Amino acid sequence: MSDPVIAAKTPLPMQVEAGRTYSWCTCGRSSRQPLCDGSHGDSDFKPQFWTAPETKTVFFCACKHTKSGPLCDGSHGKL
């Protein structure tokens, strides 16, 4: 698998709704960051689906190197 594109080196805050499923972009190419827009095409990358456990603001990973995707774990600090 190739390396993802780093969309940003900071997390992207987003208000999420409890019970709603979000498709997090894993390739870094989406123009709808942090969500998938299908830009991964025929690559090895696929979106990661995540269901919000509660309504609140979360911080999605934009560097695409998080170990706990789709949420930021601070991995951008080592890039």
mmCIF file of the N, C-alpha and C atoms, coordinates in Angstrom:
data_MODEL
# 
_entry.id   MODEL 
# 
loop_
_atom_site.group_PDB 
_atom_site.id 
_atom_site.type_symbol 
_atom_site.label_atom_id 
_atom_site.label_alt_id 
_atom_site.label_comp_id 
_atom_site.label_asym_id 
_atom_site.label_entity_id 
_atom_site.label_seq_id 
_atom_site.pdbx_PDB_ins_code 
_atom_site.Cartn_x 
_atom_site.Cartn_y 
_atom_site.Cartn_z 
_atom_site.occupancy 
_atom_site.B_iso_or_equiv 
_atom_site.pdbx_formal_charge 
_atom_site.auth_seq_id 
_atom_site.auth_comp_id 
_atom_site.auth_asym_id 
_atom_site.auth_atom_id 
_atom_site.pdbx_PDB_model_num 
ATOM 1   N N  . MET A 1 1  ? 0.850   -1.191 0.000  1.00 0.00 ? 1  MET A N  1 
ATOM 2   C CA . MET A 1 1  ? 0.000   0.000  0.000  1.00 0.00 ? 1  MET A CA 1 
ATOM 3   C C  . MET A 1 1  ? 0.883   1.239  0.000  1.00 0.00 ? 1  MET A C  1 
ATOM 4   N N  . SER A 1 2  ? 0.504   2.232  -0.770 1.00 0.00 ? 2  SER A N  1 
ATOM 5   C CA . SER A 1 2  ? 1.247   3.483  -0.822 1.00 0.00 ? 2  SER A CA 1 
ATOM 6   C C  . SER A 1 2  ? 0.931   4.341  0.398  1.00 0.00 ? 2  SER A C  1 
ATOM 7   N N  . ASP A 1 3  ? 1.731   5.379  0.575  1.00 0.00 ? 3  ASP A N  1 
ATOM 8   C CA . ASP A 1 3  ? 1.513   6.284  1.699  1.00 0.00 ? 3  ASP A CA 1 
ATOM 9   C C  . ASP A 1 3  ? 0.380   7.252  1.374  1.00 0.00 ? 3  ASP A C  1 
ATOM 10  N N  . PRO A 1 4  ? -0.402  7.619  2.394  1.00 0.00 ? 4  PRO A N  1 
ATOM 11  C CA . PRO A 1 4  ? -1.467  8.591  2.162  1.00 0.00 ? 4  PRO A CA 1 
ATOM 12  C C  . PRO A 1 4  ? -0.907  9.995  1.978  1.00 0.00 ? 4  PRO A C  1 
ATOM 13  N N  . VAL A 1 5  ? -1.670  10.827 1.327  1.00 0.00 ? 5  VAL A N  1 
ATOM 14  C CA . VAL A 1 5  ? -1.344  12.252 1.202  1.00 0.00 ? 5  VAL A CA 1 
ATOM 15  C C  . VAL A 1 5  ? -1.667  12.900 2.541  1.00 0.00 ? 5  VAL A C  1 
ATOM 16  N N  . ILE A 1 6  ? -0.771  13.749 3.029  1.00 0.00 ? 6  ILE A N  1 
ATOM 17  C CA . ILE A 1 6  ? -1.036  14.474 4.268  1.00 0.00 ? 6  ILE A CA 1 
ATOM 18  C C  . ILE A 1 6  ? -1.910  15.676 3.911  1.00 0.00 ? 6  ILE A C  1 
ATOM 19  N N  . ALA A 1 7  ? -3.164  15.622 4.284  1.00 0.00 ? 7  ALA A N  1 
ATOM 20  C CA . ALA A 1 7  ? -4.099  16.706 3.973  1.00 0.00 ? 7  ALA A CA 1 
ATOM 21  C C  . ALA A 1 7  ? -3.802  17.937 4.828  1.00 0.00 ? 7  ALA A C  1 
ATOM 22  N N  . ALA A 1 8  ? -3.384  17.721 6.067  1.00 0.00 ? 8  ALA A N  1 
ATOM 23  C CA . ALA A 1 8  ? -3.014  18.809 6.983  1.00 0.00 ? 8  ALA A CA 1 
ATOM 24  C C  . ALA A 1 8  ? -2.243  18.209 8.146  1.00 0.00 ? 8  ALA A C  1 
ATOM 25  N N  . LYS A 1 9  ? -1.436  19.017 8.799  1.00 0.00 ? 9  LYS A N  1 
ATOM 26  C CA . LYS A 1 9  ? -0.684  18.545 9.959  1.00 0.00 ? 9  LYS A CA 1 
ATOM 27  C C  . LYS A 1 9  ? -1.318  18.998 11.265 1.00 0.00 ? 9  LYS A C  1 
ATOM 28  N N  . THR A 1 10 ? -2.612  19.270 11.189 1.00 0.00 ? 10 THR A N  1 
ATOM 29  C CA . THR A 1 10 ? -3.408  19.587 12.372 1.00 0.00 ? 10 THR A CA 1 
ATOM 30  C C  . THR A 1 10 ? -4.728  18.834 12.247 1.00 0.00 ? 10 THR A C  1 
ATOM 31  N N  . PRO A 1 11 ? -5.337  18.472 13.363 1.00 0.00 ? 11 PRO A N  1 
ATOM 32  C CA . PRO A 1 11 ? -6.623  17.782 13.281 1.00 0.00 ? 11 PRO A CA 1 
ATOM 33  C C  . PRO A 1 11 ? -7.730  18.725 12.816 1.00 0.00 ? 11 PRO A C  1 
ATOM 34  N N  . LEU A 1 12 ? -8.776  18.129 12.256 1.00 0.00 ? 12 LEU A N  1 
ATOM 35  C CA . LEU A 1 12 ? -9.904  18.912 11.758 1.00 0.00 ? 12 LEU A CA 1 
ATOM 36  C C  . LEU A 1 12 ? -11.109 18.726 12.671 1.00 0.00 ? 12 LEU A C  1 
ATOM 37  N N  . PRO A 1 13 ? -11.536 19.792 13.354 1.00 0.00 ? 13 PRO A N  1 
ATOM 38  C CA . PRO A 1 13 ? -12.701 19.679 14.232 1.00 0.00 ? 13 PRO A CA 1 
ATOM 39  C C  . PRO A 1 13 ? -13.983 19.569 13.416 1.00 0.00 ? 13 PRO A C  1 
ATOM 40  N N  . MET A 1 14 ? -14.910 18.773 13.926 1.00 0.00 ? 14 MET A N  1 
ATOM 41  C CA . MET A 1 14 ? -16.194 18.610 13.243 1.00 0.00 ? 14 MET A CA 1 
ATOM 42  C C  . MET A 1 14 ? -17.260 18.245 14.263 1.00 0.00 ? 14 MET A C  1 
ATOM 43  N N  . GLN A 1 15 ? -18.397 18.888 14.158 1.00 0.00 ? 15 GLN A N  1 
ATOM 44  C CA . GLN A 1 15 ? -19.545 18.555 14.999 1.00 0.00 ? 15 GLN A CA 1 
ATOM 45  C C  . GLN A 1 15 ? -20.182 17.295 14.424 1.00 0.00 ? 15 GLN A C  1 
ATOM 46  N N  . VAL A 1 16 ? -20.331 16.256 15.246 1.00 0.00 ? 16 VAL A N  1 
ATOM 47  C CA . VAL A 1 16 ? -20.933 14.999 14.798 1.00 0.00 ? 16 VAL A CA 1 
ATOM 48  C C  . VAL A 1 16 ? -22.208 14.732 15.583 1.00 0.00 ? 16 VAL A C  1 
ATOM 49  N N  . GLU A 1 17 ? -23.096 13.937 14.983 1.00 0.00 ? 17 GLU A N  1 
ATOM 50  C CA . GLU A 1 17 ? -24.374 13.592 15.606 1.00 0.00 ? 17 GLU A CA 1 
ATOM 51  C C  . GLU A 1 17 ? -24.359 12.154 16.095 1.00 0.00 ? 17 GLU A C  1 
ATOM 52  N N  . ALA A 1 18 ? -24.862 11.932 17.290 1.00 0.00 ? 18 ALA A N  1 
ATOM 53  C CA . ALA A 1 18 ? -24.933 10.586 17.859 1.00 0.00 ? 18 ALA A CA 1 
ATOM 54  C C  . ALA A 1 18 ? -25.672 9.644  16.915 1.00 0.00 ? 18 ALA A C  1 
ATOM 55  N N  . GLY A 1 19 ? -25.081 8.478  16.664 1.00 0.00 ? 19 GLY A N  1 
ATOM 56  C CA . GLY A 1 19 ? -25.706 7.462  15.832 1.00 0.00 ? 19 GLY A CA 1 
ATOM 57  C C  . GLY A 1 19 ? -25.491 7.628  14.341 1.00 0.00 ? 19 GLY A C  1 
ATOM 58  N N  . ARG A 1 20 ? -24.954 8.754  13.909 1.00 0.00 ? 20 ARG A N  1 
ATOM 59  C CA . ARG A 1 20 ? -24.704 8.969  12.477 1.00 0.00 ? 20 ARG A CA 1 
ATOM 60  C C  . ARG A 1 20 ? -23.351 8.380  12.097 1.00 0.00 ? 20 ARG A C  1 
ATOM 61  N N  . THR A 1 21 ? -23.277 7.759  10.918 1.00 0.00 ? 21 THR A N  1 
ATOM 62  C CA . THR A 1 21 ? -22.040 7.157  10.437 1.00 0.00 ? 21 THR A CA 1 
ATOM 63  C C  . THR A 1 21 ? -21.359 8.098  9.453  1.00 0.00 ? 21 THR A C  1 
ATOM 64  N N  . TYR A 1 22 ? -20.055 8.277  9.635  1.00 0.00 ? 22 TYR A N  1 
ATOM 65  C CA . TYR A 1 22 ? -19.242 9.159  8.812  1.00 0.00 ? 22 TYR A CA 1 
ATOM 66  C C  . TYR A 1 22 ? -18.203 8.324  8.067  1.00 0.00 ? 22 TYR A C  1 
ATOM 67  N N  . SER A 1 23 ? -17.874 8.728  6.844  1.00 0.00 ? 23 SER A N  1 
ATOM 68  C CA . SER A 1 23 ? -16.857 8.019  6.054  1.00 0.00 ? 23 SER A CA 1 
ATOM 69  C C  . SER A 1 23 ? -15.598 8.875  6.015  1.00 0.00 ? 23 SER A C  1 
ATOM 70  N N  . TRP A 1 24 ? -14.637 8.510  6.852  1.00 0.00 ? 24 TRP A N  1 
ATOM 71  C CA . TRP A 1 24 ? -13.382 9.247  6.986  1.00 0.00 ? 24 TRP A CA 1 
ATOM 72  C C  . TRP A 1 24 ? -12.453 8.912  5.828  1.00 0.00 ? 24 TRP A C  1 
ATOM 73  N N  . CYS A 1 25 ? -11.903 9.921  5.203  1.00 0.00 ? 25 CYS A N  1 
ATOM 74  C CA . CYS A 1 25 ? -10.952 9.755  4.107  1.00 0.00 ? 25 CYS A CA 1 
ATOM 75  C C  . CYS A 1 25 ? -9.638  9.212  4.658  1.00 0.00 ? 25 CYS A C  1 
ATOM 76  N N  . THR A 1 26 ? -9.155  8.114  4.092  1.00 0.00 ? 26 THR A N  1 
ATOM 77  C CA . THR A 1 26 ? -7.869  7.539  4.511  1.00 0.00 ? 26 THR A CA 1 
ATOM 78  C C  . THR A 1 26 ? -6.737  7.856  3.544  1.00 0.00 ? 26 THR A C  1 
ATOM 79  N N  . CYS A 1 27 ? -7.069  8.300  2.317  1.00 0.00 ? 27 CYS A N  1 
ATOM 80  C CA . CYS A 1 27 ? -6.037  8.540  1.308  1.00 0.00 ? 27 CYS A CA 1 
ATOM 81  C C  . CYS A 1 27 ? -5.469  9.950  1.362  1.00 0.00 ? 27 CYS A C  1 
ATOM 82  N N  . GLY A 1 28 ? -6.233  10.906 1.888  1.00 0.00 ? 28 GLY A N  1 
ATOM 83  C CA . GLY A 1 28 ? -5.798  12.292 1.969  1.00 0.00 ? 28 GLY A CA 1 
ATOM 84  C C  . GLY A 1 28 ? -6.104  13.118 0.730  1.00 0.00 ? 28 GLY A C  1 
ATOM 85  N N  . ARG A 1 29 ? -6.722  12.527 -0.274 1.00 0.00 ? 29 ARG A N  1 
ATOM 86  C CA . ARG A 1 29 ? -6.978  13.226 -1.531 1.00 0.00 ? 29 ARG A CA 1 
ATOM 87  C C  . ARG A 1 29 ? -8.356  13.890 -1.613 1.00 0.00 ? 29 ARG A C  1 
ATOM 88  N N  . SER A 1 30 ? -9.231  13.610 -0.695 1.00 0.00 ? 30 SER A N  1 
ATOM 89  C CA . SER A 1 30 ? -10.599 14.125 -0.744 1.00 0.00 ? 30 SER A CA 1 
ATOM 90  C C  . SER A 1 30 ? -10.627 15.654 -0.667 1.00 0.00 ? 30 SER A C  1 
ATOM 91  N N  . SER A 1 31 ? -11.489 16.255 -1.442 1.00 0.00 ? 31 SER A N  1 
ATOM 92  C CA . SER A 1 31 ? -11.682 17.707 -1.361 1.00 0.00 ? 31 SER A CA 1 
ATOM 93  C C  . SER A 1 31 ? -12.680 18.051 -0.264 1.00 0.00 ? 31 SER A C  1 
ATOM 94  N N  . ARG A 1 32 ? -13.239 17.034 0.380  1.00 0.00 ? 32 ARG A N  1 
ATOM 95  C CA . ARG A 1 32 ? -14.215 17.228 1.461  1.00 0.00 ? 32 ARG A CA 1 
ATOM 96  C C  . ARG A 1 32 ? -13.605 16.844 2.820  1.00 0.00 ? 32 ARG A C  1 
ATOM 97  N N  . GLN A 1 33 ? -12.319 17.042 3.012  1.00 0.00 ? 33 GLN A N  1 
ATOM 98  C CA . GLN A 1 33 ? -11.651 16.640 4.249  1.00 0.00 ? 33 GLN A CA 1 
ATOM 99  C C  . GLN A 1 33 ? -12.443 17.079 5.473  1.00 0.00 ? 33 GLN A C  1 
ATOM 100 N N  . PRO A 1 34 ? -12.555 16.222 6.461  1.00 0.00 ? 34 PRO A N  1 
ATOM 101 C CA . PRO A 1 34 ? -11.897 14.934 6.624  1.00 0.00 ? 34 PRO A CA 1 
ATOM 102 C C  . PRO A 1 34 ? -12.688 13.756 6.058  1.00 0.00 ? 34 PRO A C  1 
ATOM 103 N N  . LEU A 1 35 ? -13.770 14.041 5.336  1.00 0.00 ? 35 LEU A N  1 
ATOM 104 C CA . LEU A 1 35 ? -14.631 12.974 4.847  1.00 0.00 ? 35 LEU A CA 1 
ATOM 105 C C  . LEU A 1 35 ? -14.262 12.559 3.424  1.00 0.00 ? 35 LEU A C  1 
ATOM 106 N N  . CYS A 1 36 ? -14.588 11.340 3.082  1.00 0.00 ? 36 CYS A N  1 
ATOM 107 C CA . CYS A 1 36 ? -14.286 10.762 1.774  1.00 0.00 ? 36 CYS A CA 1 
ATOM 108 C C  . CYS A 1 36 ? -15.196 11.328 0.691  1.00 0.00 ? 36 CYS A C  1 
ATOM 109 N N  . ASP A 1 37 ? -14.601 11.604 -0.485 1.00 0.00 ? 37 ASP A N  1 
ATOM 110 C CA . ASP A 1 37 ? -15.391 12.017 -1.649 1.00 0.00 ? 37 ASP A CA 1 
ATOM 111 C C  . ASP A 1 37 ? -15.185 11.064 -2.830 1.00 0.00 ? 37 ASP A C  1 
ATOM 112 N N  . GLY A 1 38 ? -14.519 9.932  -2.568 1.00 0.00 ? 38 GLY A N  1 
ATOM 113 C CA . GLY A 1 38 ? -14.279 8.946  -3.615 1.00 0.00 ? 38 GLY A CA 1 
ATOM 114 C C  . GLY A 1 38 ? -12.995 9.161  -4.384 1.00 0.00 ? 38 GLY A C  1 
ATOM 115 N N  . SER A 1 39 ? -12.168 10.124 -3.992 1.00 0.00 ? 39 SER A N  1 
ATOM 116 C CA . SER A 1 39 ? -10.932 10.422 -4.707 1.00 0.00 ? 39 SER A CA 1 
ATOM 117 C C  . SER A 1 39 ? -9.912  9.292  -4.674 1.00 0.00 ? 39 SER A C  1 
ATOM 118 N N  . HIS A 1 40 ? -10.111 8.326  -3.781 1.00 0.00 ? 40 HIS A N  1 
ATOM 119 C CA . HIS A 1 40 ? -9.166  7.201  -3.689 1.00 0.00 ? 40 HIS A CA 1 
ATOM 120 C C  . HIS A 1 40 ? -9.229  6.321  -4.932 1.00 0.00 ? 40 HIS A C  1 
ATOM 121 N N  . GLY A 1 41 ? -10.318 6.404  -5.689 1.00 0.00 ? 41 GLY A N  1 
ATOM 122 C CA . GLY A 1 41 ? -10.465 5.693  -6.958 1.00 0.00 ? 41 GLY A CA 1 
ATOM 123 C C  . GLY A 1 41 ? -10.059 4.238  -6.899 1.00 0.00 ? 41 GLY A C  1 
ATOM 124 N N  . ASP A 1 42 ? -9.132  3.859  -7.755 1.00 0.00 ? 42 ASP A N  1 
ATOM 125 C CA . ASP A 1 42 ? -8.677  2.471  -7.836 1.00 0.00 ? 42 ASP A CA 1 
ATOM 126 C C  . ASP A 1 42 ? -7.468  2.191  -6.954 1.00 0.00 ? 42 ASP A C  1 
ATOM 127 N N  . SER A 1 43 ? -7.167  3.057  -6.022 1.00 0.00 ? 43 SER A N  1 
ATOM 128 C CA . SER A 1 43 ? -6.022  2.838  -5.124 1.00 0.00 ? 43 SER A CA 1 
ATOM 129 C C  . SER A 1 43 ? -6.359  1.769  -4.091 1.00 0.00 ? 43 SER A C  1 
ATOM 130 N N  . ASP A 1 44 ? -5.397  1.474  -3.243 1.00 0.00 ? 44 ASP A N  1 
ATOM 131 C CA . ASP A 1 44 ? -5.591  0.514  -2.147 1.00 0.00 ? 44 ASP A CA 1 
ATOM 132 C C  . ASP A 1 44 ? -6.399  1.119  -1.006 1.00 0.00 ? 44 ASP A C  1 
ATOM 133 N N  . PHE A 1 45 ? -6.599  2.423  -1.030 1.00 0.00 ? 45 PHE A N  1 
ATOM 134 C CA . PHE A 1 45 ? -7.291  3.113  0.051  1.00 0.00 ? 45 PHE A CA 1 
ATOM 135 C C  . PHE A 1 45 ? -8.804  2.980  -0.079 1.00 0.00 ? 45 PHE A C  1 
ATOM 136 N N  . LYS A 1 46 ? -9.454  2.845  1.063  1.00 0.00 ? 46 LYS A N  1 
ATOM 137 C CA . LYS A 1 46 ? -10.920 2.814  1.157  1.00 0.00 ? 46 LYS A CA 1 
ATOM 138 C C  . LYS A 1 46 ? -11.303 3.689  2.343  1.00 0.00 ? 46 LYS A C  1 
ATOM 139 N N  . PRO A 1 47 ? -12.481 4.273  2.340  1.00 0.00 ? 47 PRO A N  1 
ATOM 140 C CA . PRO A 1 47 ? -12.879 5.076  3.499  1.00 0.00 ? 47 PRO A CA 1 
ATOM 141 C C  . PRO A 1 47 ? -13.056 4.194  4.734  1.00 0.00 ? 47 PRO A C  1 
ATOM 142 N N  . GLN A 1 48 ? -12.848 4.800  5.881  1.00 0.00 ? 48 GLN A N  1 
ATOM 143 C CA . GLN A 1 48 ? -13.097 4.109  7.146  1.00 0.00 ? 48 GLN A CA 1 
ATOM 144 C C  . GLN A 1 48 ? -14.399 4.650  7.702  1.00 0.00 ? 48 GLN A C  1 
ATOM 145 N N  . PHE A 1 49 ? -15.332 3.755  7.962  1.00 0.00 ? 49 PHE A N  1 
ATOM 146 C CA . PHE A 1 49 ? -16.634 4.167  8.491  1.00 0.00 ? 49 PHE A CA 1 
ATOM 147 C C  . PHE A 1 49 ? -16.582 4.215  10.008 1.00 0.00 ? 49 PHE A C  1 
ATOM 148 N N  . TRP A 1 50 ? -17.165 5.270  10.563 1.00 0.00 ? 50 TRP A N  1 
ATOM 149 C CA . TRP A 1 50 ? -17.153 5.500  12.012 1.00 0.00 ? 50 TRP A CA 1 
ATOM 150 C C  . TRP A 1 50 ? -18.505 6.055  12.415 1.00 0.00 ? 50 TRP A C  1 
ATOM 151 N N  . THR A 1 51 ? -19.077 5.473  13.446 1.00 0.00 ? 51 THR A N  1 
ATOM 152 C CA . THR A 1 51 ? -20.367 5.932  13.962 1.00 0.00 ? 51 THR A CA 1 
ATOM 153 C C  . THR A 1 51 ? -20.143 6.709  15.252 1.00 0.00 ? 51 THR A C  1 
ATOM 154 N N  . ALA A 1 52 ? -20.646 7.927  15.286 1.00 0.00 ? 52 ALA A N  1 
ATOM 155 C CA . ALA A 1 52 ? -20.467 8.788  16.456 1.00 0.00 ? 52 ALA A CA 1 
ATOM 156 C C  . ALA A 1 52 ? -21.253 8.239  17.645 1.00 0.00 ? 52 ALA A C  1 
ATOM 157 N N  . PRO A 1 53 ? -20.585 8.055  18.772 1.00 0.00 ? 53 PRO A N  1 
ATOM 158 C CA . PRO A 1 53 ? -21.277 7.549  19.952 1.00 0.00 ? 53 PRO A CA 1 
ATOM 159 C C  . PRO A 1 53 ? -22.146 8.599  20.641 1.00 0.00 ? 53 PRO A C  1 
ATOM 160 N N  . GLU A 1 54 ? -21.814 9.877  20.414 1.00 0.00 ? 54 GLU A N  1 
ATOM 161 C CA . GLU A 1 54 ? -22.587 10.959 21.019 1.00 0.00 ? 54 GLU A CA 1 
ATOM 162 C C  . GLU A 1 54 ? -22.465 12.210 20.155 1.00 0.00 ? 54 GLU A C  1 
ATOM 163 N N  . THR A 1 55 ? -23.354 13.157 20.361 1.00 0.00 ? 55 THR A N  1 
ATOM 164 C CA . THR A 1 55 ? -23.317 14.426 19.647 1.00 0.00 ? 55 THR A CA 1 
ATOM 165 C C  . THR A 1 55 ? -22.308 15.328 20.347 1.00 0.00 ? 55 THR A C  1 
ATOM 166 N N  . LYS A 1 56 ? -21.281 15.733 19.603 1.00 0.00 ? 56 LYS A N  1 
ATOM 167 C CA . LYS A 1 56 ? -20.238 16.600 20.159 1.00 0.00 ? 56 LYS A CA 1 
ATOM 168 C C  . LYS A 1 56 ? -19.255 16.968 19.056 1.00 0.00 ? 56 LYS A C  1 
ATOM 169 N N  . THR A 1 57 ? -18.283 17.803 19.364 1.00 0.00 ? 57 THR A N  1 
ATOM 170 C CA . THR A 1 57 ? -17.205 18.120 18.440 1.00 0.00 ? 57 THR A CA 1 
ATOM 171 C C  . THR A 1 57 ? -16.086 17.113 18.647 1.00 0.00 ? 57 THR A C  1 
ATOM 172 N N  . VAL A 1 58 ? -15.634 16.517 17.544 1.00 0.00 ? 58 VAL A N  1 
ATOM 173 C CA . VAL A 1 58 ? -14.496 15.593 17.582 1.00 0.00 ? 58 VAL A CA 1 
ATOM 174 C C  . VAL A 1 58 ? -13.415 16.144 16.669 1.00 0.00 ? 58 VAL A C  1 
ATOM 175 N N  . PHE A 1 59 ? -12.221 15.592 16.777 1.00 0.00 ? 59 PHE A N  1 
ATOM 176 C CA . PHE A 1 59 ? -11.095 16.039 15.967 1.00 0.00 ? 59 PHE A CA 1 
ATOM 177 C C  . PHE A 1 59 ? -10.627 14.894 15.090 1.00 0.00 ? 59 PHE A C  1 
ATOM 178 N N  . PHE A 1 60 ? -11.009 14.972 13.805 1.00 0.00 ? 60 PHE A N  1 
ATOM 179 C CA . PHE A 1 60 ? -10.621 13.957 12.841 1.00 0.00 ? 60 PHE A CA 1 
ATOM 180 C C  . PHE A 1 60 ? -9.162  14.153 12.434 1.00 0.00 ? 60 PHE A C  1 
ATOM 181 N N  . CYS A 1 61 ? -8.469  13.050 12.225 1.00 0.00 ? 61 CYS A N  1 
ATOM 182 C CA . CYS A 1 61 ? -7.086  13.080 11.765 1.00 0.00 ? 61 CYS A CA 1 
ATOM 183 C C  . CYS A 1 61 ? -7.043  13.576 10.328 1.00 0.00 ? 61 CYS A C  1 
ATOM 184 N N  . ALA A 1 62 ? -6.152  14.517 10.038 1.00 0.00 ? 62 ALA A N  1 
ATOM 185 C CA . ALA A 1 62 ? -5.974  15.019 8.675  1.00 0.00 ? 62 ALA A CA 1 
ATOM 186 C C  . ALA A 1 62 ? -4.618  14.617 8.104  1.00 0.00 ? 62 ALA A C  1 
ATOM 187 N N  . CYS A 1 63 ? -3.692  14.160 8.963  1.00 0.00 ? 63 CYS A N  1 
ATOM 188 C CA . CYS A 1 63 ? -2.388  13.731 8.458  1.00 0.00 ? 63 CYS A CA 1 
ATOM 189 C C  . CYS A 1 63 ? -2.439  12.296 7.931  1.00 0.00 ? 63 CYS A C  1 
ATOM 190 N N  . LYS A 1 64 ? -3.503  11.570 8.300  1.00 0.00 ? 64 LYS A N  1 
ATOM 191 C CA . LYS A 1 64 ? -3.769  10.202 7.841  1.00 0.00 ? 64 LYS A CA 1 
ATOM 192 C C  . LYS A 1 64 ? -2.773  9.187  8.385  1.00 0.00 ? 64 LYS A C  1 
ATOM 193 N N  . HIS A 1 65 ? -2.060  9.532  9.457  1.00 0.00 ? 65 HIS A N  1 
ATOM 194 C CA . HIS A 1 65 ? -1.099  8.624  10.075 1.00 0.00 ? 65 HIS A CA 1 
ATOM 195 C C  . HIS A 1 65 ? -1.520  8.175  11.476 1.00 0.00 ? 65 HIS A C  1 
ATOM 196 N N  . THR A 1 66 ? -2.720  8.538  11.911 1.00 0.00 ? 66 THR A N  1 
ATOM 197 C CA . THR A 1 66 ? -3.197  8.155  13.231 1.00 0.00 ? 66 THR A CA 1 
ATOM 198 C C  . THR A 1 66 ? -3.238  6.636  13.377 1.00 0.00 ? 66 THR A C  1 
ATOM 199 N N  . LYS A 1 67 ? -2.971  6.172  14.560 1.00 0.00 ? 67 LYS A N  1 
ATOM 200 C CA . LYS A 1 67 ? -3.063  4.734  14.856 1.00 0.00 ? 67 LYS A CA 1 
ATOM 201 C C  . LYS A 1 67 ? -4.465  4.383  15.341 1.00 0.00 ? 67 LYS A C  1 
ATOM 202 N N  . SER A 1 68 ? -5.254  5.424  15.660 1.00 0.00 ? 68 SER A N  1 
ATOM 203 C CA . SER A 1 68 ? -6.601  5.204  16.193 1.00 0.00 ? 68 SER A CA 1 
ATOM 204 C C  . SER A 1 68 ? -7.650  5.872  15.317 1.00 0.00 ? 68 SER A C  1 
ATOM 205 N N  . GLY A 1 69 ? -7.477  5.768  14.004 1.00 0.00 ? 69 GLY A N  1 
ATOM 206 C CA . GLY A 1 69 ? -8.385  6.409  13.049 1.00 0.00 ? 69 GLY A CA 1 
ATOM 207 C C  . GLY A 1 69 ? -9.830  6.096  13.334 1.00 0.00 ? 69 GLY A C  1 
ATOM 208 N N  . PRO A 1 70 ? -10.666 7.038  13.085 1.00 0.00 ? 70 PRO A N  1 
ATOM 209 C CA . PRO A 1 70 ? -10.444 8.254  12.317 1.00 0.00 ? 70 PRO A CA 1 
ATOM 210 C C  . PRO A 1 70 ? -10.064 9.473  13.154 1.00 0.00 ? 70 PRO A C  1 
ATOM 211 N N  . LEU A 1 71 ? -9.985  9.313  14.458 1.00 0.00 ? 71 LEU A N  1 
ATOM 212 C CA . LEU A 1 71 ? -9.722  10.472 15.312 1.00 0.00 ? 71 LEU A CA 1 
ATOM 213 C C  . LEU A 1 71 ? -8.230  10.694 15.511 1.00 0.00 ? 71 LEU A C  1 
ATOM 214 N N  . CYS A 1 72 ? -7.859  11.944 15.694 1.00 0.00 ? 72 CYS A N  1 
ATOM 215 C CA . CYS A 1 72 ? -6.464  12.333 15.868 1.00 0.00 ? 72 CYS A CA 1 
ATOM 216 C C  . CYS A 1 72 ? -5.882  11.717 17.135 1.00 0.00 ? 72 CYS A C  1 
ATOM 217 N N  . ASP A 1 73 ? -4.646  11.208 17.016 1.00 0.00 ? 73 ASP A N  1 
ATOM 218 C CA . ASP A 1 73 ? -3.937  10.702 18.188 1.00 0.00 ? 73 ASP A CA 1 
ATOM 219 C C  . ASP A 1 73 ? -2.605  11.426 18.404 1.00 0.00 ? 73 ASP A C  1 
ATOM 220 N N  . GLY A 1 74 ? -2.404  12.537 17.666 1.00 0.00 ? 74 GLY A N  1 
ATOM 221 C CA . GLY A 1 74 ? -1.187  13.321 17.799 1.00 0.00 ? 74 GLY A CA 1 
ATOM 222 C C  . GLY A 1 74 ? -0.054  12.884 16.878 1.00 0.00 ? 74 GLY A C  1 
ATOM 223 N N  . SER A 1 75 ? -0.303  11.922 16.004 1.00 0.00 ? 75 SER A N  1 
ATOM 224 C CA . SER A 1 75 ? 0.745   11.427 15.106 1.00 0.00 ? 75 SER A CA 1 
ATOM 225 C C  . SER A 1 75 ? 1.327   12.524 14.213 1.00 0.00 ? 75 SER A C  1 
ATOM 226 N N  . HIS A 1 76 ? 0.547   13.568 13.936 1.00 0.00 ? 76 HIS A N  1 
ATOM 227 C CA . HIS A 1 76 ? 1.018   14.656 13.094 1.00 0.00 ? 76 HIS A CA 1 
ATOM 228 C C  . HIS A 1 76 ? 2.248   15.352 13.692 1.00 0.00 ? 76 HIS A C  1 
ATOM 229 N N  . GLY A 1 77 ? 2.405   15.260 14.988 1.00 0.00 ? 77 GLY A N  1 
ATOM 230 C CA . GLY A 1 77 ? 3.543   15.874 15.658 1.00 0.00 ? 77 GLY A CA 1 
ATOM 231 C C  . GLY A 1 77 ? 4.863   15.209 15.341 1.00 0.00 ? 77 GLY A C  1 
ATOM 232 N N  . LYS A 1 78 ? 4.832   14.020 14.767 1.00 0.00 ? 78 LYS A N  1 
ATOM 233 C CA . LYS A 1 78 ? 6.067   13.277 14.435 1.00 0.00 ? 78 LYS A CA 1 
ATOM 234 C C  . LYS A 1 78 ? 6.367   13.309 12.944 1.00 0.00 ? 78 LYS A C  1 
ATOM 235 N N  . LEU A 1 79 ? 5.575   14.070 12.173 1.00 0.00 ? 79 LEU A N  1 
ATOM 236 C CA . LEU A 1 79 ? 5.784   14.123 10.717 1.00 0.00 ? 79 LEU A CA 1 
ATOM 237 C C  . LEU A 1 79 ? 6.701   15.253 10.312 1.00 0.00 ? 79 LEU A C  1 
# 
